Amino acid sequence: MLTGTAAAFAGCANSQSGGSTQQANDGKFMLAEKVADGAILQAFCWDFNTISRSMADIAAAGFSAVQTSPINACLEGEDGGMELYGDGKWYYHYQPTDFKIGNYQLGSKEEFTAMCAEAEKYGVKVLVDVIANHTTPQYDAIAEDLIQAGGGSLELLYHQHNNKEISHWDDRLECTTAKMGGLPDINTERPSFQEYFLEFINDTISCGADGFRYDTAKHIGLPDDPKEDDGFTNNFWERVTTEVDNHENLFIYGEVLQGGNDKLAEYINAIGRTTSSTYGGKIRESVTTNNVNTSMVGDYFIGSSDPAKVVTWVESHDNYINDSSWMSLDKDHVILGWAIITARKDGTPLFFSRPYMSNIDNIWGMNRIGPQGDDMYKDARVSAVNFFRTAMNGEEETLVNPGSDSSILMIERGTKGAVIVNTNGEKTVDFETNLKDGAYTDRVDRTTQYTVKGGKLTCESKLAENSVVVLYNDGYQEYAPCANTGVAEDTQFVTAADSYELKLTLENAEEGTVTIDGAEKTFKNGDTVTLKKPAEGEVAVAELSAKNEKGIPTYERIEITFREDYEITKGTKVYFEKPDDWGDKIYAYVYDRAENENAVWPGKEMTKESDGTYSYEMTRKWKNPRIIFNDGAEDGSVQYPEKKGLKVEADKTYKVE
């Protein structure tokens, strides 16, 4: 769903103007041949089929690469719940149970392979987020193959320091061998584990992957880091960057969050590239304070390291989820920051796809794992600067604040093009410039005319607040506007009713197609369809598609959750009849979607009412609580139900069925 200035560029043209780093392809989009020369879309929690069906949109928005969430086998948490946060969690795919392709959140190996093939049609490279240094903390879920590869036992799979949490971040031995966030730390120096992991990487490459992001790279030792006394060496990075198939053509970078002995230069040397998290923080600060002074945004804050060897971002999934900085950034802020980092010569920019229709009051938006993220990645300002970056490959940069106004920034690339970012108030355009003389059309709105004569850039119109202007001629390719599908802004993605009227939106197409339960029907902008509560499960799905005038497709999947919210008051009692083979101490573990709990596992001991019958009284008010009965076994081997808890119902006597 796109509105206002957010009409993206989609395409049909064949021209190869604009330099040797660009390519034409079946999708007719001019994208960078090398990942480093283009822009990356982080398709956070999109499943493989969604990415595949969205590939035209990704290419049309000028992204030369798409980065998936982790594709490894992972912990199936909360009985396979598929909410980003609630009845399911996004972070379960960051809890490996094995290093093999496919998981319940993103899809199968076959679907991943098909996605890579679809990406190749459009000239889009595929990057995969991979975890190497930790597993899920639920030890009984770890695959026997992984245990055997790790030395034959859980104890040998992990580092000797795995029995403690990192507390001294400046201690490199502790930082690279102890637990982080409760996640067990794999001994990545063990040769048999390395061989097993390399098989996974090579399998991913054979399916079509073009590169990798290594999660928590700072917690895997460098060659000169201290080592445990196990006879192994810190050679993990050497092996995964030089002993994998097609390694000379892969785009590999590591997540190295700065601060506290991060050894950024050493990690760049070992891996090839790293993230530049401090720079992201500076960009967020700049656009929210209307201070884009060249001294503020020009420095990458990576010391003497090569700025061409970093991946930049305005925000990542880590800061979006784990700190409050995202709350100060509206969508305009994100796009202004994106224009700055993407128009620059160095760094490879990564665009984080926020959850679909998320906002300051609703961090999770539709709150579903699998569907596409927010349409912000298709905004006209985003796509225009993405294509600008590709066309400007090899051109040097000049950063200036026109008229010494720190609220406006102009990034010039040689004499060929410029991007202007205005963060505050209207501006009269009368700027000194290096652009060669001529007439230029703003490639964002494709209408406003600018003139360069004798080193002066002028325009009859004023620059609007929060605007991005993209100026260049050489290498520009005009594309037909994308067809855009979506739903009304006031859509409620969770309902307690038995049916829901979903209002559909459509742009740049005469009609679209909506598919519900396998049945297709056409729709026009403003039409409504009825989604009914499923007979089994909670989620109803509507798939939207349309084609622009050149036949380029767009796709969105809308998921509505049918779920009754309920409250349980303080003092509510429930009862449980224990099976004969359970112990005499019975516990009630109560939790909710917000991860509140009555106590850590196994919960609170229940009161014995009679032989075999126990009661538990709620000590506070709850919203949507679930309850699991158990006899205190730490591994949860004796509990009812086995996975997802039961709805709490006042005065009910629960029995094992």
Helices and strands as residue ranges (DSSP letters): E 22-23, E 31-32, G 35-37, E 40-42, H 48-53, H 55-60, E 65-68, E 72-74, G 77-80, G 90-94, E 96-101, H 109-122, E 125-130, G 139-141, H 144-149, H 154-157, G 160-163, H 172-177, H 191-207, E 211-214, G 217-219, H 236-242, G 247-249, E 251-254, H 264-271, E 274-275, H 277-288, H 294-297, G 307-309, E 310-313, H 317-322, G 325-328, H 331-343, E 348-352, G 375-378, H 380-391, E 397-400, G 402-404, E 408-413, E 417-422, E 430-432, E 438-441, E 449-453, E 456-458, E 467-472, E 484-487, E 494-495, E 499-507, E 512-516, E 519-523, E 528-532, E 539-547, E 553-562, E 567-568, E 573-577, E 587-591, E 604-605, E 607-610, E 613-617, E 622-623, E 626-630, E 639-640, E 646-647, E 653-655
